[in-house]
């Protein structure tokens, strides 16, 4: 389950970084 949490966090971070930037 922790893996999903990490993947979700990375996905959100990547989206925020690749989104506005």
N, CA and C atoms as a LAMMPS dump frame, in Angstrom:
ITEM: TIMESTEP
0
ITEM: NUMBER OF ATOMS
63
ITEM: BOX BOUNDS ff ff ff
-5.0000000000000000e+02 5.0000000000000000e+02
-5.0000000000000000e+02 5.0000000000000000e+02
-5.0000000000000000e+02 5.0000000000000000e+02
ITEM: ATOMS id mol type element x y z
1 1 1 N 0.843 -1.206 0
2 1 2 C 0 0 0
3 1 3 C 0.875 1.252 0
4 2 1 N 1.998 1.144 0.683
5 2 2 C 2.896 2.304 0.745
6 2 3 C 3.385 2.664 -0.657
7 3 1 N 3.543 1.635 -1.474
8 3 2 C 4.032 1.878 -2.835
9 3 3 C 3.073 2.798 -3.584
10 4 1 N 1.785 2.536 -3.41
11 4 2 C 0.789 3.367 -4.092
12 4 3 C 0.872 4.801 -3.602
13 5 1 N 1.108 4.964 -2.3
14 5 2 C 1.202 6.309 -1.714
15 5 3 C 2.386 7.045 -2.32
16 6 1 N 3.509 6.338 -2.455
17 6 2 C 4.718 6.956 -3.024
18 6 3 C 4.472 7.315 -4.486
19 7 1 N 3.896 6.375 -5.231
20 7 2 C 3.619 6.631 -6.646
21 7 3 C 2.68 7.819 -6.801
22 8 1 N 1.678 7.891 -5.942
23 8 2 C 0.726 8.999 -5.996
24 8 3 C 1.442 10.311 -5.715
25 9 1 N 2.317 10.311 -4.709
26 9 2 C 3.052 11.528 -4.352
27 9 3 C 3.936 11.959 -5.522
28 10 1 N 4.655 11.017 -6.108
29 10 2 C 5.533 11.347 -7.236
30 10 3 C 4.702 11.868 -8.406
31 11 1 N 3.567 11.25 -8.643
32 11 2 C 2.703 11.669 -9.747
33 11 3 C 2.229 13.097 -9.546
34 12 1 N 1.821 13.415 -8.308
35 12 2 C 1.342 14.766 -8.002
36 12 3 C 2.485 15.765 -8.148
37 13 1 N 3.651 15.419 -7.597
38 13 2 C 4.807 16.321 -7.677
39 13 3 C 5.178 16.55 -9.136
40 14 1 N 5.228 15.481 -9.916
41 14 2 C 5.575 15.598 -11.327
42 14 3 C 4.552 16.465 -12.051
43 15 1 N 3.283 16.298 -11.704
44 15 2 C 2.219 17.076 -12.337
45 15 3 C 2.361 18.546 -12.004
46 16 1 N 2.66 18.85 -10.744
47 16 2 C 2.8 20.251 -10.319
48 16 3 C 4.009 20.882 -11
49 17 1 N 5.101 20.128 -11.054
50 17 2 C 6.335 20.659 -11.635
51 17 3 C 6.203 20.797 -13.151
52 18 1 N 5.632 19.774 -13.788
53 18 2 C 5.502 19.791 -15.243
54 18 3 C 4.263 20.554 -15.683
55 19 1 N 3.392 20.877 -14.743
56 19 2 C 2.154 21.583 -15.083
57 19 3 C 2.389 23.062 -15.307
58 20 1 N 2.481 23.859 -14.233
59 20 2 C 2.655 25.303 -14.327
60 20 3 C 3.978 25.672 -14.984
61 21 1 N 5.005 24.874 -14.72
62 21 2 C 6.326 25.174 -15.263
63 21 3 C 6.356 24.761 -16.743
